[in-house]
Amino acid sequence: MSQDDHGKKPVTIIVNTRSYEWAEKEISYEQAYDLAYPNQPLGDGDTATIEYSRGPDGHGGGSLTAGHGVHVKDGMVFDVYRTSRS
């Protein structure tokens, strides 16, 4: 059993009202986007806004930006909004 197997069990996170089991300590902007919009990569002129609530350690809410992540906890909620320039 590796050190990573000790004591870390999956938590349930909510992404755009859908529940997911998440086994990693953190989730990145890109991972949250992929859960919300599987197989729909952002194209030129597309953007995504990711907001979270019920976060860990007194950081109840915030935003994720590309290239960044946040520690997850059970019951954490992510709202992912995709917009396109017309």
PDB file of N, CA, C and O in Angstrom:
ATOM      1  N   MET A   1       0.846  -1.180   0.000  1.00  0.00           N
ATOM      2  CA  MET A   1       0.000   0.000   0.000  1.00  0.00           C
ATOM      3  C   MET A   1       0.884   1.234   0.000  1.00  0.00           C
ATOM      4  O   MET A   1       1.770   1.367   0.845  1.00  0.00           O
ATOM      5  N   SER A   2       0.653   2.123  -0.928  1.00  0.00           N
ATOM      6  CA  SER A   2       1.470   3.325  -0.992  1.00  0.00           C
ATOM      7  C   SER A   2       1.012   4.351   0.034  1.00  0.00           C
ATOM      8  O   SER A   2      -0.066   4.231   0.617  1.00  0.00           O
ATOM      9  N   GLN A   3       1.846   5.356   0.244  1.00  0.00           N
ATOM     10  CA  GLN A   3       1.538   6.390   1.213  1.00  0.00           C
ATOM     11  C   GLN A   3       0.262   7.139   0.829  1.00  0.00           C
ATOM     12  O   GLN A   3      -0.484   7.578   1.704  1.00  0.00           O
ATOM     13  N   ASP A   4       0.007   7.287  -0.465  1.00  0.00           N
ATOM     14  CA  ASP A   4      -1.182   7.985  -0.916  1.00  0.00           C
ATOM     15  C   ASP A   4      -2.467   7.232  -0.595  1.00  0.00           C
ATOM     16  O   ASP A   4      -3.542   7.832  -0.576  1.00  0.00           O
ATOM     17  N   ASP A   5      -2.373   5.921  -0.342  1.00  0.00           N
ATOM     18  CA  ASP A   5      -3.557   5.117  -0.065  1.00  0.00           C
ATOM     19  C   ASP A   5      -4.035   5.248   1.376  1.00  0.00           C
ATOM     20  O   ASP A   5      -5.133   4.789   1.690  1.00  0.00           O
ATOM     21  N   HIS A   6      -3.259   5.854   2.257  1.00  0.00           N
ATOM     22  CA  HIS A   6      -3.605   5.946   3.661  1.00  0.00           C
ATOM     23  C   HIS A   6      -4.563   7.099   3.926  1.00  0.00           C
ATOM     24  O   HIS A   6      -4.208   8.262   3.736  1.00  0.00           O
ATOM     25  N   GLY A   7      -5.774   6.779   4.363  1.00  0.00           N
ATOM     26  CA  GLY A   7      -6.676   7.780   4.877  1.00  0.00           C
ATOM     27  C   GLY A   7      -7.363   8.689   3.872  1.00  0.00           C
ATOM     28  O   GLY A   7      -8.215   9.477   4.282  1.00  0.00           O
ATOM     29  N   LYS A   8      -7.055   8.633   2.610  1.00  0.00           N
ATOM     30  CA  LYS A   8      -7.701   9.527   1.642  1.00  0.00           C
ATOM     31  C   LYS A   8      -8.749   8.741   0.874  1.00  0.00           C
ATOM     32  O   LYS A   8      -8.425   7.924   0.011  1.00  0.00           O
ATOM     33  N   LYS A   9     -10.011   9.000   1.200  1.00  0.00           N
ATOM     34  CA  LYS A   9     -11.079   8.345   0.452  1.00  0.00           C
ATOM     35  C   LYS A   9     -11.754   9.370  -0.439  1.00  0.00           C
ATOM     36  O   LYS A   9     -11.679  10.570  -0.174  1.00  0.00           O
ATOM     37  N   PRO A  10     -12.408   8.911  -1.488  1.00  0.00           N
ATOM     38  CA  PRO A  10     -13.049   9.857  -2.404  1.00  0.00           C
ATOM     39  C   PRO A  10     -14.103  10.699  -1.684  1.00  0.00           C
ATOM     40  O   PRO A  10     -14.740  10.257  -0.728  1.00  0.00           O
ATOM     41  N   VAL A  11     -14.260  11.909  -2.171  1.00  0.00           N
ATOM     42  CA  VAL A  11     -15.311  12.789  -1.678  1.00  0.00           C
ATOM     43  C   VAL A  11     -16.305  12.998  -2.814  1.00  0.00           C
ATOM     44  O   VAL A  11     -16.000  12.731  -3.977  1.00  0.00           O
ATOM     45  N   THR A  12     -17.484  13.474  -2.472  1.00  0.00           N
ATOM     46  CA  THR A  12     -18.479  13.787  -3.481  1.00  0.00           C
ATOM     47  C   THR A  12     -18.466  15.281  -3.727  1.00  0.00           C
ATOM     48  O   THR A  12     -18.619  16.074  -2.798  1.00  0.00           O
ATOM     49  N   ILE A  13     -18.283  15.664  -4.983  1.00  0.00           N
ATOM     50  CA  ILE A  13     -18.371  17.068  -5.372  1.00  0.00           C
ATOM     51  C   ILE A  13     -19.546  17.220  -6.331  1.00  0.00           C
ATOM     52  O   ILE A  13     -19.959  16.261  -6.983  1.00  0.00           O
ATOM     53  N   ILE A  14     -20.070  18.424  -6.407  1.00  0.00           N
ATOM     54  CA  ILE A  14     -21.197  18.713  -7.287  1.00  0.00           C
ATOM     55  C   ILE A  14     -20.708  19.690  -8.353  1.00  0.00           C
ATOM     56  O   ILE A  14     -20.202  20.766  -8.035  1.00  0.00           O
ATOM     57  N   VAL A  15     -20.861  19.307  -9.621  1.00  0.00           N
ATOM     58  CA  VAL A  15     -20.474  20.165 -10.743  1.00  0.00           C
ATOM     59  C   VAL A  15     -21.703  20.348 -11.626  1.00  0.00           C
ATOM     60  O   VAL A  15     -22.204  19.393 -12.220  1.00  0.00           O
ATOM     61  N   ASN A  16     -22.183  21.595 -11.703  1.00  0.00           N
ATOM     62  CA  ASN A  16     -23.389  21.907 -12.484  1.00  0.00           C
ATOM     63  C   ASN A  16     -24.531  20.947 -12.149  1.00  0.00           C
ATOM     64  O   ASN A  16     -25.166  20.384 -13.041  1.00  0.00           O
ATOM     65  N   THR A  17     -24.778  20.770 -10.866  1.00  0.00           N
ATOM     66  CA  THR A  17     -25.865  19.958 -10.269  1.00  0.00           C
ATOM     67  C   THR A  17     -25.668  18.450 -10.374  1.00  0.00           C
ATOM     68  O   THR A  17     -26.545  17.694  -9.955  1.00  0.00           O
ATOM     69  N   ARG A  18     -24.547  17.989 -10.917  1.00  0.00           N
ATOM     70  CA  ARG A  18     -24.286  16.550 -11.008  1.00  0.00           C
ATOM     71  C   ARG A  18     -23.240  16.144  -9.970  1.00  0.00           C
ATOM     72  O   ARG A  18     -22.256  16.853  -9.764  1.00  0.00           O
ATOM     73  N   SER A  19     -23.455  15.018  -9.328  1.00  0.00           N
ATOM     74  CA  SER A  19     -22.522  14.507  -8.315  1.00  0.00           C
ATOM     75  C   SER A  19     -21.425  13.674  -8.960  1.00  0.00           C
ATOM     76  O   SER A  19     -21.671  12.899  -9.884  1.00  0.00           O
ATOM     77  N   TYR A  20     -20.205  13.852  -8.451  1.00  0.00           N
ATOM     78  CA  TYR A  20     -19.055  13.084  -8.912  1.00  0.00           C
ATOM     79  C   TYR A  20     -18.242  12.653  -7.703  1.00  0.00           C
ATOM     80  O   TYR A  20     -18.097  13.410  -6.743  1.00  0.00           O
ATOM     81  N   GLU A  21     -17.713  11.439  -7.751  1.00  0.00           N
ATOM     82  CA  GLU A  21     -16.753  10.989  -6.744  1.00  0.00           C
ATOM     83  C   GLU A  21     -15.391  11.493  -7.177  1.00  0.00           C
ATOM     84  O   GLU A  21     -14.994  11.309  -8.327  1.00  0.00           O
ATOM     85  N   TRP A  22     -14.668  12.133  -6.256  1.00  0.00           N
ATOM     86  CA  TRP A  22     -13.367  12.716  -6.581  1.00  0.00           C
ATOM     87  C   TRP A  22     -12.346  12.218  -5.580  1.00  0.00           C
ATOM     88  O   TRP A  22     -12.499  12.444  -4.380  1.00  0.00           O
ATOM     89  N   ALA A  23     -11.297  11.538  -6.053  1.00  0.00           N
ATOM     90  CA  ALA A  23     -10.312  10.920  -5.170  1.00  0.00           C
ATOM     91  C   ALA A  23      -9.056  11.770  -4.958  1.00  0.00           C
ATOM     92  O   ALA A  23      -8.264  11.478  -4.063  1.00  0.00           O
ATOM     93  N   GLU A  24      -8.864  12.806  -5.761  1.00  0.00           N
ATOM     94  CA  GLU A  24      -7.668  13.631  -5.628  1.00  0.00           C
ATOM     95  C   GLU A  24      -7.875  14.724  -4.573  1.00  0.00           C
ATOM     96  O   GLU A  24      -9.010  15.076  -4.253  1.00  0.00           O
ATOM     97  N   LYS A  25      -6.777  15.253  -4.039  1.00  0.00           N
ATOM     98  CA  LYS A  25      -6.846  16.306  -3.028  1.00  0.00           C
ATOM     99  C   LYS A  25      -7.304  17.629  -3.608  1.00  0.00           C
ATOM    100  O   LYS A  25      -7.939  18.428  -2.919  1.00  0.00           O
ATOM    101  N   GLU A  26      -6.984  17.865  -4.875  1.00  0.00           N
ATOM    102  CA  GLU A  26      -7.317  19.122  -5.537  1.00  0.00           C
ATOM    103  C   GLU A  26      -8.047  18.843  -6.842  1.00  0.00           C
ATOM    104  O   GLU A  26      -8.002  17.741  -7.389  1.00  0.00           O
ATOM    105  N   ILE A  27      -8.718  19.878  -7.317  1.00  0.00           N
ATOM    106  CA  ILE A  27      -9.286  19.834  -8.663  1.00  0.00           C
ATOM    107  C   ILE A  27      -8.830  21.108  -9.368  1.00  0.00           C
ATOM    108  O   ILE A  27      -8.827  22.189  -8.779  1.00  0.00           O
ATOM    109  N   SER A  28      -8.450  20.969 -10.620  1.00  0.00           N
ATOM    110  CA  SER A  28      -7.976  22.115 -11.388  1.00  0.00           C
ATOM    111  C   SER A  28      -9.134  22.726 -12.180  1.00  0.00           C
ATOM    112  O   SER A  28     -10.190  22.117 -12.346  1.00  0.00           O
ATOM    113  N   TYR A  29      -8.906  23.921 -12.650  1.00  0.00           N
ATOM    114  CA  TYR A  29      -9.843  24.606 -13.544  1.00  0.00           C
ATOM    115  C   TYR A  29     -10.193  23.697 -14.721  1.00  0.00           C
ATOM    116  O   TYR A  29     -11.361  23.537 -15.076  1.00  0.00           O
ATOM    117  N   GLU A  30      -9.169  23.113 -15.311  1.00  0.00           N
ATOM    118  CA  GLU A  30      -9.359  22.278 -16.493  1.00  0.00           C
ATOM    119  C   GLU A  30     -10.162  21.016 -16.165  1.00  0.00           C
ATOM    120  O   GLU A  30     -11.015  20.602 -16.950  1.00  0.00           O
ATOM    121  N   GLN A  31      -9.892  20.406 -15.009  1.00  0.00           N
ATOM    122  CA  GLN A  31     -10.631  19.205 -14.618  1.00  0.00           C
ATOM    123  C   GLN A  31     -12.098  19.521 -14.334  1.00  0.00           C
ATOM    124  O   GLN A  31     -12.982  18.765 -14.735  1.00  0.00           O
ATOM    125  N   ALA A  32     -12.360  20.625 -13.651  1.00  0.00           N
ATOM    126  CA  ALA A  32     -13.743  21.024 -13.375  1.00  0.00           C
ATOM    127  C   ALA A  32     -14.489  21.304 -14.676  1.00  0.00           C
ATOM    128  O   ALA A  32     -15.642  20.904 -14.837  1.00  0.00           O
ATOM    129  N   TYR A  33     -13.828  21.992 -15.601  1.00  0.00           N
ATOM    130  CA  TYR A  33     -14.446  22.268 -16.901  1.00  0.00           C
ATOM    131  C   TYR A  33     -14.781  20.964 -17.628  1.00  0.00           C
ATOM    132  O   TYR A  33     -15.876  20.814 -18.170  1.00  0.00           O
ATOM    133  N   ASP A  34     -13.835  20.025 -17.636  1.00  0.00           N
ATOM    134  CA  ASP A  34     -14.049  18.748 -18.328  1.00  0.00           C
ATOM    135  C   ASP A  34     -15.203  17.951 -17.728  1.00  0.00           C
ATOM    136  O   ASP A  34     -15.905  17.248 -18.455  1.00  0.00           O
ATOM    137  N   LEU A  35     -15.413  18.046 -16.408  1.00  0.00           N
ATOM    138  CA  LEU A  35     -16.554  17.366 -15.803  1.00  0.00           C
ATOM    139  C   LEU A  35     -17.865  18.021 -16.242  1.00  0.00           C
ATOM    140  O   LEU A  35     -18.853  17.333 -16.499  1.00  0.00           O
ATOM    141  N   ALA A  36     -17.867  19.343 -16.324  1.00  0.00           N
ATOM    142  CA  ALA A  36     -19.082  20.061 -16.709  1.00  0.00           C
ATOM    143  C   ALA A  36     -19.411  19.910 -18.195  1.00  0.00           C
ATOM    144  O   ALA A  36     -20.576  19.795 -18.575  1.00  0.00           O
ATOM    145  N   TYR A  37     -18.372  19.913 -19.022  1.00  0.00           N
ATOM    146  CA  TYR A  37     -18.556  19.874 -20.474  1.00  0.00           C
ATOM    147  C   TYR A  37     -17.642  18.818 -21.091  1.00  0.00           C
ATOM    148  O   TYR A  37     -16.668  19.157 -21.764  1.00  0.00           O
ATOM    149  N   PRO A  38     -17.950  17.537 -20.866  1.00  0.00           N
ATOM    150  CA  PRO A  38     -17.076  16.485 -21.409  1.00  0.00           C
ATOM    151  C   PRO A  38     -17.046  16.518 -22.940  1.00  0.00           C
ATOM    152  O   PRO A  38     -18.069  16.721 -23.593  1.00  0.00           O
ATOM    153  N   ASN A  39     -15.872  16.318 -23.483  1.00  0.00           N
ATOM    154  CA  ASN A  39     -15.663  16.273 -24.933  1.00  0.00           C
ATOM    155  C   ASN A  39     -16.089  17.556 -25.646  1.00  0.00           C
ATOM    156  O   ASN A  39     -16.470  17.521 -26.816  1.00  0.00           O
ATOM    157  N   GLN A  40     -16.025  18.696 -24.934  1.00  0.00           N
ATOM    158  CA  GLN A  40     -16.362  19.985 -25.536  1.00  0.00           C
ATOM    159  C   GLN A  40     -15.261  20.994 -25.199  1.00  0.00           C
ATOM    160  O   GLN A  40     -15.473  21.888 -24.380  1.00  0.00           O
ATOM    161  N   PRO A  41     -14.102  20.857 -25.817  1.00  0.00           N
ATOM    162  CA  PRO A  41     -13.006  21.767 -25.497  1.00  0.00           C
ATOM    163  C   PRO A  41     -13.358  23.213 -25.842  1.00  0.00           C
ATOM    164  O   PRO A  41     -14.164  23.476 -26.734  1.00  0.00           O
ATOM    165  N   LEU A  42     -12.747  24.125 -25.131  1.00  0.00           N
ATOM    166  CA  LEU A  42     -12.933  25.543 -25.416  1.00  0.00           C
ATOM    167  C   LEU A  42     -12.237  25.887 -26.725  1.00  0.00           C
ATOM    168  O   LEU A  42     -11.080  25.523 -26.936  1.00  0.00           O
ATOM    169  N   GLY A  43     -12.939  26.583 -27.591  1.00  0.00           N
ATOM    170  CA  GLY A  43     -12.365  27.005 -28.858  1.00  0.00           C
ATOM    171  C   GLY A  43     -11.992  28.480 -28.805  1.00  0.00           C
ATOM    172  O   GLY A  43     -12.137  29.136 -27.773  1.00  0.00           O
ATOM    173  N   ASP A  44     -11.515  28.984 -29.922  1.00  0.00           N
ATOM    174  CA  ASP A  44     -11.195  30.409 -30.019  1.00  0.00           C
ATOM    175  C   ASP A  44     -12.446  31.222 -29.729  1.00  0.00           C
ATOM    176  O   ASP A  44     -13.506  30.963 -30.299  1.00  0.00           O
ATOM    177  N   GLY A  45     -12.326  32.188 -28.859  1.00  0.00           N
ATOM    178  CA  GLY A  45     -13.457  33.030 -28.509  1.00  0.00           C
ATOM    179  C   GLY A  45     -14.333  32.469 -27.411  1.00  0.00           C
ATOM    180  O   GLY A  45     -15.244  33.158 -26.954  1.00  0.00           O
ATOM    181  N   ASP A  46     -14.090  31.233 -26.966  1.00  0.00           N
ATOM    182  CA  ASP A  46     -14.858  30.631 -25.878  1.00  0.00           C
ATOM    183  C   ASP A  46     -14.151  30.883 -24.552  1.00  0.00           C
ATOM    184  O   ASP A  46     -12.921  30.891 -24.489  1.00  0.00           O
ATOM    185  N   THR A  47     -14.910  31.084 -23.521  1.00  0.00           N
ATOM    186  CA  THR A  47     -14.353  31.200 -22.176  1.00  0.00           C
ATOM    187  C   THR A  47     -15.223  30.416 -21.209  1.00  0.00           C
ATOM    188  O   THR A  47     -16.379  30.111 -21.499  1.00  0.00           O
ATOM    189  N   ALA A  48     -14.661  30.100 -20.073  1.00  0.00           N
ATOM    190  CA  ALA A  48     -15.417  29.436 -19.015  1.00  0.00           C
ATOM    191  C   ALA A  48     -15.133  30.148 -17.704  1.00  0.00           C
ATOM    192  O   ALA A  48     -13.992  30.491 -17.395  1.00  0.00           O
ATOM    193  N   THR A  49     -16.186  30.361 -16.948  1.00  0.00           N
ATOM    194  CA  THR A  49     -16.083  30.919 -15.611  1.00  0.00           C
ATOM    195  C   THR A  49     -16.436  29.807 -14.644  1.00  0.00           C
ATOM    196  O   THR A  49     -17.476  29.164 -14.784  1.00  0.00           O
ATOM    197  N   ILE A  50     -15.566  29.576 -13.656  1.00  0.00           N
ATOM    198  CA  ILE A  50     -15.808  28.514 -12.686  1.00  0.00           C
ATOM    199  C   ILE A  50     -15.820  29.129 -11.295  1.00  0.00           C
ATOM    200  O   ILE A  50     -14.830  29.708 -10.848  1.00  0.00           O
ATOM    201  N   GLU A  51     -16.945  28.998 -10.627  1.00  0.00           N
ATOM    202  CA  GLU A  51     -17.098  29.478  -9.260  1.00  0.00           C
ATOM    203  C   GLU A  51     -17.368  28.273  -8.369  1.00  0.00           C
ATOM    204  O   GLU A  51     -18.002  27.306  -8.792  1.00  0.00           O
ATOM    205  N   TYR A  52     -16.880  28.340  -7.128  1.00  0.00           N
ATOM    206  CA  TYR A  52     -17.135  27.248  -6.198  1.00  0.00           C
ATOM    207  C   TYR A  52     -17.653  27.790  -4.876  1.00  0.00           C
ATOM    208  O   TYR A  52     -17.426  28.945  -4.516  1.00  0.00           O
ATOM    209  N   SER A  53     -18.359  26.916  -4.164  1.00  0.00           N
ATOM    210  CA  SER A  53     -18.854  27.241  -2.832  1.00  0.00           C
ATOM    211  C   SER A  53     -18.710  26.008  -1.950  1.00  0.00           C
ATOM    212  O   SER A  53     -18.438  24.908  -2.432  1.00  0.00           O
ATOM    213  N   ARG A  54     -18.897  26.212  -0.653  1.00  0.00           N
ATOM    214  CA  ARG A  54     -18.725  25.150   0.348  1.00  0.00           C
ATOM    215  C   ARG A  54     -17.301  24.610   0.341  1.00  0.00           C
ATOM    216  O   ARG A  54     -17.079  23.410   0.502  1.00  0.00           O
ATOM    217  N   GLY A  55     -16.339  25.510   0.154  1.00  0.00           N
ATOM    218  CA  GLY A  55     -14.931  25.130   0.096  1.00  0.00           C
ATOM    219  C   GLY A  55     -14.334  24.825   1.458  1.00  0.00           C
ATOM    220  O   GLY A  55     -14.992  25.016   2.481  1.00  0.00           O
ATOM    221  N   PRO A  56     -13.089  24.352   1.481  1.00  0.00           N
ATOM    222  CA  PRO A  56     -12.426  23.929   2.715  1.00  0.00           C
ATOM    223  C   PRO A  56     -11.818  25.090   3.509  1.00  0.00           C
ATOM    224  O   PRO A  56     -11.617  26.187   2.988  1.00  0.00           O
ATOM    225  N   ASP A  57     -11.538  24.821   4.762  1.00  0.00           N
ATOM    226  CA  ASP A  57     -10.735  25.687   5.631  1.00  0.00           C
ATOM    227  C   ASP A  57     -11.207  27.131   5.681  1.00  0.00           C
ATOM    228  O   ASP A  57     -10.392  28.052   5.618  1.00  0.00           O
ATOM    229  N   GLY A  58     -12.497  27.337   5.791  1.00  0.00           N
ATOM    230  CA  GLY A  58     -13.007  28.688   5.911  1.00  0.00           C
ATOM    231  C   GLY A  58     -13.020  29.476   4.621  1.00  0.00           C
ATOM    232  O   GLY A  58     -13.443  30.632   4.613  1.00  0.00           O
ATOM    233  N   HIS A  59     -12.567  28.879   3.526  1.00  0.00           N
ATOM    234  CA  HIS A  59     -12.612  29.538   2.219  1.00  0.00           C
ATOM    235  C   HIS A  59     -13.883  29.078   1.525  1.00  0.00           C
ATOM    236  O   HIS A  59     -13.840  28.266   0.601  1.00  0.00           O
ATOM    237  N   GLY A  60     -14.998  29.596   1.973  1.00  0.00           N
ATOM    238  CA  GLY A  60     -16.296  29.116   1.517  1.00  0.00           C
ATOM    239  C   GLY A  60     -16.504  29.150   0.028  1.00  0.00           C
ATOM    240  O   GLY A  60     -17.094  28.225  -0.531  1.00  0.00           O
ATOM    241  N   GLY A  61     -16.036  30.193  -0.635  1.00  0.00           N
ATOM    242  CA  GLY A  61     -16.270  30.296  -2.058  1.00  0.00           C
ATOM    243  C   GLY A  61     -15.176  31.054  -2.754  1.00  0.00           C
ATOM    244  O   GLY A  61     -14.325  31.687  -2.129  1.00  0.00           O
ATOM    245  N   GLY A  62     -15.219  30.975  -4.065  1.00  0.00           N
ATOM    246  CA  GLY A  62     -14.227  31.677  -4.865  1.00  0.00           C
ATOM    247  C   GLY A  62     -14.356  31.299  -6.322  1.00  0.00           C
ATOM    248  O   GLY A  62     -15.333  30.677  -6.740  1.00  0.00           O
ATOM    249  N   SER A  63     -13.356  31.686  -7.083  1.00  0.00           N
ATOM    250  CA  SER A  63     -13.322  31.400  -8.515  1.00  0.00           C
ATOM    251  C   SER A  63     -12.041  30.656  -8.855  1.00  0.00           C
ATOM    252  O   SER A  63     -11.004  30.844  -8.220  1.00  0.00           O
ATOM    253  N   LEU A  64     -12.135  29.814  -9.862  1.00  0.00           N
ATOM    254  CA  LEU A  64     -10.955  29.143 -10.405  1.00  0.00           C
ATOM    255  C   LEU A  64     -10.602  29.803 -11.724  1.00  0.00           C
ATOM    256  O   LEU A  64     -11.480  30.159 -12.511  1.00  0.00           O
ATOM    257  N   THR A  65      -9.323  29.960 -11.955  1.00  0.00           N
ATOM    258  CA  THR A  65      -8.846  30.479 -13.224  1.00  0.00           C
ATOM    259  C   THR A  65      -7.945  29.443 -13.886  1.00  0.00           C
ATOM    260  O   THR A  65      -7.403  28.560 -13.221  1.00  0.00           O
ATOM    261  N   ALA A  66      -7.792  29.560 -15.191  1.00  0.00           N
ATOM    262  CA  ALA A  66      -6.995  28.602 -15.961  1.00  0.00           C
ATOM    263  C   ALA A  66      -5.617  28.416 -15.335  1.00  0.00           C
ATOM    264  O   ALA A  66      -4.945  29.382 -14.973  1.00  0.00           O
ATOM    265  N   GLY A  67      -5.212  27.154 -15.215  1.00  0.00           N
ATOM    266  CA  GLY A  67      -3.904  26.827 -14.671  1.00  0.00           C
ATOM    267  C   GLY A  67      -3.858  26.725 -13.153  1.00  0.00           C
ATOM    268  O   GLY A  67      -2.800  26.435 -12.593  1.00  0.00           O
ATOM    269  N   HIS A  68      -4.974  26.955 -12.476  1.00  0.00           N
ATOM    270  CA  HIS A  68      -5.012  26.906 -11.020  1.00  0.00           C
ATOM    271  C   HIS A  68      -5.976  25.839 -10.534  1.00  0.00           C
ATOM    272  O   HIS A  68      -6.794  25.326 -11.299  1.00  0.00           O
ATOM    273  N   GLY A  69      -5.870  25.510  -9.250  1.00  0.00           N
ATOM    274  CA  GLY A  69      -6.737  24.516  -8.653  1.00  0.00           C
ATOM    275  C   GLY A  69      -7.099  24.900  -7.237  1.00  0.00           C
ATOM    276  O   GLY A  69      -6.648  25.922  -6.719  1.00  0.00           O
ATOM    277  N   VAL A  70      -7.915  24.074  -6.619  1.00  0.00           N
ATOM    278  CA  VAL A  70      -8.355  24.308  -5.250  1.00  0.00           C
ATOM    279  C   VAL A  70      -8.478  22.958  -4.544  1.00  0.00           C
ATOM    280  O   VAL A  70      -8.829  21.954  -5.163  1.00  0.00           O
ATOM    281  N   HIS A  71      -8.182  22.946  -3.235  1.00  0.00           N
ATOM    282  CA  HIS A  71      -8.401  21.732  -2.444  1.00  0.00           C
ATOM    283  C   HIS A  71      -9.891  21.446  -2.401  1.00  0.00           C
ATOM    284  O   HIS A  71     -10.701  22.371  -2.336  1.00  0.00           O
ATOM    285  N   VAL A  72     -10.257  20.176  -2.437  1.00  0.00           N
ATOM    286  CA  VAL A  72     -11.666  19.800  -2.423  1.00  0.00           C
ATOM    287  C   VAL A  72     -12.052  19.232  -1.066  1.00  0.00           C
ATOM    288  O   VAL A  72     -11.213  18.728  -0.320  1.00  0.00           O
ATOM    289  N   LYS A  73     -13.334  19.327  -0.768  1.00  0.00           N
ATOM    290  CA  LYS A  73     -13.887  18.668   0.407  1.00  0.00           C
ATOM    291  C   LYS A  73     -15.249  18.119   0.038  1.00  0.00           C
ATOM    292  O   LYS A  73     -15.854  18.529  -0.953  1.00  0.00           O
ATOM    293  N   ASP A  74     -15.717  17.199   0.837  1.00  0.00           N
ATOM    294  CA  ASP A  74     -16.996  16.552   0.576  1.00  0.00           C
ATOM    295  C   ASP A  74     -18.118  17.585   0.534  1.00  0.00           C
ATOM    296  O   ASP A  74     -18.241  18.416   1.433  1.00  0.00           O
ATOM    297  N   GLY A  75     -18.927  17.527  -0.505  1.00  0.00           N
ATOM    298  CA  GLY A  75     -20.059  18.426  -0.653  1.00  0.00           C
ATOM    299  C   GLY A  75     -19.752  19.748  -1.324  1.00  0.00           C
ATOM    300  O   GLY A  75     -20.632  20.603  -1.426  1.00  0.00           O
ATOM    301  N   MET A  76     -18.532  19.936  -1.783  1.00  0.00           N
ATOM    302  CA  MET A  76     -18.152  21.176  -2.454  1.00  0.00           C
ATOM    303  C   MET A  76     -18.921  21.304  -3.769  1.00  0.00           C
ATOM    304  O   MET A  76     -19.143  20.315  -4.468  1.00  0.00           O
ATOM    305  N   VAL A  77     -19.323  22.532  -4.095  1.00  0.00           N
ATOM    306  CA  VAL A  77     -20.152  22.785  -5.271  1.00  0.00           C
ATOM    307  C   VAL A  77     -19.401  23.664  -6.267  1.00  0.00           C
ATOM    308  O   VAL A  77     -18.804  24.674  -5.893  1.00  0.00           O
ATOM    309  N   PHE A  78     -19.440  23.268  -7.539  1.00  0.00           N
ATOM    310  CA  PHE A  78     -18.808  24.021  -8.625  1.00  0.00           C
ATOM    311  C   PHE A  78     -19.870  24.391  -9.651  1.00  0.00           C
ATOM    312  O   PHE A  78     -20.653  23.544 -10.083  1.00  0.00           O
ATOM    313  N   ASP A  79     -19.889  25.664 -10.038  1.00  0.00           N
ATOM    314  CA  ASP A  79     -20.764  26.139 -11.105  1.00  0.00           C
ATOM    315  C   ASP A  79     -19.869  26.577 -12.260  1.00  0.00           C
ATOM    316  O   ASP A  79     -19.041  27.478 -12.116  1.00  0.00           O
ATOM    317  N   VAL A  80     -20.049  25.927 -13.403  1.00  0.00           N
ATOM    318  CA  VAL A  80     -19.206  26.184 -14.571  1.00  0.00           C
ATOM    319  C   VAL A  80     -20.078  26.778 -15.667  1.00  0.00           C
ATOM    320  O   VAL A  80     -21.061  26.175 -16.096  1.00  0.00           O
ATOM    321  N   TYR A  81     -19.698  27.976 -16.112  1.00  0.00           N
ATOM    322  CA  TYR A  81     -20.440  28.692 -17.141  1.00  0.00           C
ATOM    323  C   TYR A  81     -19.552  28.840 -18.371  1.00  0.00           C
ATOM    324  O   TYR A  81     -18.426  29.329 -18.286  1.00  0.00           O
ATOM    325  N   ARG A  82     -20.068  28.416 -19.494  1.00  0.00           N
ATOM    326  CA  ARG A  82     -19.336  28.525 -20.751  1.00  0.00           C
ATOM    327  C   ARG A  82     -19.982  29.624 -21.591  1.00  0.00           C
ATOM    328  O   ARG A  82     -21.202  29.665 -21.749  1.00  0.00           O
ATOM    329  N   THR A  83     -19.153  30.506 -22.123  1.00  0.00           N
ATOM    330  CA  THR A  83     -19.673  31.574 -22.971  1.00  0.00           C
ATOM    331  C   THR A  83     -18.857  31.633 -24.264  1.00  0.00           C
ATOM    332  O   THR A  83     -17.672  31.299 -24.288  1.00  0.00           O
ATOM    333  N   SER A  84     -19.513  32.062 -25.321  1.00  0.00           N
ATOM    334  CA  SER A  84     -18.873  32.207 -26.629  1.00  0.00           C
ATOM    335  C   SER A  84     -19.106  33.610 -27.138  1.00  0.00           C
ATOM    336  O   SER A  84     -20.189  34.174 -26.982  1.00  0.00           O
ATOM    337  N   ARG A  85     -18.076  34.165 -27.749  1.00  0.00           N
ATOM    338  CA  ARG A  85     -18.239  35.470 -28.415  1.00  0.00           C
ATOM    339  C   ARG A  85     -18.935  35.255 -29.740  1.00  0.00           C
ATOM    340  O   ARG A  85     -18.636  34.310 -30.470  1.00  0.00           O
ATOM    341  N   SER A  86     -19.855  36.131 -30.039  1.00  0.00           N
ATOM    342  CA  SER A  86     -20.548  35.988 -31.324  1.00  0.00           C
ATOM    343  C   SER A  86     -20.100  37.048 -32.299  1.00  0.00           C
ATOM    344  O   SER A  86     -20.577  37.084 -33.434  1.00  0.00           O
TER     345      SER A  86
END
